Amino acid sequence: MIQGFKDFLLRGNIVDLAVAVVIGTAFTALVSAFTSSFINPLIGLVSGGGTAGGSFEVNGQVFTYGAFITAIITFVLTAAVVYFVVVVPMKTINERLSRGKEPEPEGVSEDIQLLREIRDSLQRPIG
């Protein structure tokens, strides 16, 4: 039972997902600190400065557009770094690994393809 669970965890996708979540969370905290420390004050300076910079009030309701702009910048920076640091290298690695494989013949039935996938997955080293 333990070996089966270990095989499931180390199959690849779960580990990749866990690493991506941890890196994404840590990097989001870093980008949030950057935007709140540098971007918010810049928005405040551009929009008049002071504690009310980056916001306006209508009938007693405060609209903080500076916080919204900061959230957009945080999202864009996080998405860009995750894409260029995680997605692009993984795509390159997968392309290099798939170069050595032979293309599948077009006339192969689904049963044969399934059996080949099972065979290939059983041949992969564990751990």
JOMO-V292400 format. One record per residue. RES is the residue in three letters. SS is DSSP state (@ for helix, = for strand, . for the rest). OMEGA is omega in degrees with one decimal (NA if undefined). BURIAL is b if it has 16 or more other C-alpha atoms within 10 Angstrom, else e. Layout:
BEGIN
((RES	SS	OMEGA	BURIAL) (RES	SS	OMEGA	BURIAL))
END
This chain:
BEGIN
((MET	.	179.8	e) (ILE	@	179.9	e) (GLN	@	178.3	e) (GLY	@	178.0	e) (PHE	@	178.0	e) (LYS	@	177.9	e) (ASP	@	179.7	e) (PHE	@	-177.9	e) (LEU	@	-175.5	e) (LEU	.	-179.7	e) (ARG	.	175.9	b) (GLY	.	-174.9	e) (ASN	@	-178.6	e) (ILE	@	-179.7	e) (VAL	@	178.0	e) (ASP	@	179.7	e) (LEU	@	179.9	e) (ALA	@	178.7	e) (VAL	@	179.8	e) (ALA	@	179.9	e) (VAL	@	-179.0	e) (VAL	@	-179.9	e) (ILE	@	179.2	e) (GLY	@	179.4	b) (THR	@	179.6	e) (ALA	@	-178.6	e) (PHE	@	177.1	b) (THR	@	176.7	b) (ALA	@	178.7	e) (LEU	@	-179.9	e) (VAL	@	177.3	b) (SER	@	177.8	b) (ALA	@	178.6	e) (PHE	@	-176.9	e) (THR	@	179.3	b) (SER	@	-179.3	b) (SER	@	-174.2	e) (PHE	@	-175.4	e) (ILE	@	178.9	b) (ASN	@	177.3	b) (PRO	@	177.4	b) (LEU	@	177.7	b) (ILE	@	177.6	b) (GLY	@	178.7	b) (LEU	@	-178.5	e) (VAL	@	-175.7	e) (SER	.	173.4	e) (GLY	.	176.2	e) (GLY	.	180.0	e) (GLY	.	-178.7	e) (THR	.	-179.3	e) (ALA	.	179.7	e) (GLY	.	-178.7	b) (GLY	.	178.3	b) (SER	.	173.2	b) (PHE	=	-174.9	e) (GLU	=	176.3	e) (VAL	=	179.8	e) (ASN	.	177.1	e) (GLY	.	178.2	e) (GLN	=	-177.8	e) (VAL	=	176.8	e) (PHE	=	-177.2	e) (THR	.	179.8	e) (TYR	@	177.5	e) (GLY	@	178.1	b) (ALA	@	178.8	b) (PHE	@	177.8	e) (ILE	@	177.9	b) (THR	@	178.7	b) (ALA	@	177.6	b) (ILE	@	179.6	e) (ILE	@	177.9	b) (THR	@	180.0	b) (PHE	@	-176.8	e) (VAL	@	179.0	e) (LEU	@	179.5	b) (THR	@	-179.4	b) (ALA	@	-179.0	e) (ALA	@	-178.3	e) (VAL	@	178.1	e) (VAL	@	179.2	b) (TYR	@	-174.6	e) (PHE	@	-178.1	e) (VAL	@	-176.2	e) (VAL	@	-171.2	b) (VAL	@	-177.0	e) (VAL	@	177.7	e) (PRO	@	178.8	e) (MET	@	177.6	e) (LYS	@	178.4	e) (THR	@	178.9	e) (ILE	@	179.7	e) (ASN	@	177.7	e) (GLU	@	179.1	e) (ARG	@	179.5	e) (LEU	@	-177.2	e) (SER	@	179.3	e) (ARG	.	-176.6	e) (GLY	.	-178.2	e) (LYS	.	177.5	e) (GLU	.	176.8	e) (PRO	.	179.6	e) (GLU	.	173.5	e) (PRO	.	-174.6	e) (GLU	.	-175.4	e) (GLY	.	-176.8	e) (VAL	.	-179.1	e) (SER	.	-179.6	e) (GLU	@	179.5	e) (ASP	@	179.8	e) (ILE	@	178.3	e) (GLN	@	179.1	e) (LEU	@	178.3	e) (LEU	@	177.8	e) (ARG	@	177.9	e) (GLU	@	177.7	e) (ILE	@	178.8	e) (ARG	@	-178.7	e) (ASP	@	179.6	e) (SER	@	177.4	e) (LEU	@	-179.0	e) (GLN	@	-179.6	e) (ARG	.	177.5	e) (PRO	.	-179.5	e) (ILE	.	176.4	e) (GLY	.	NA	e))
END
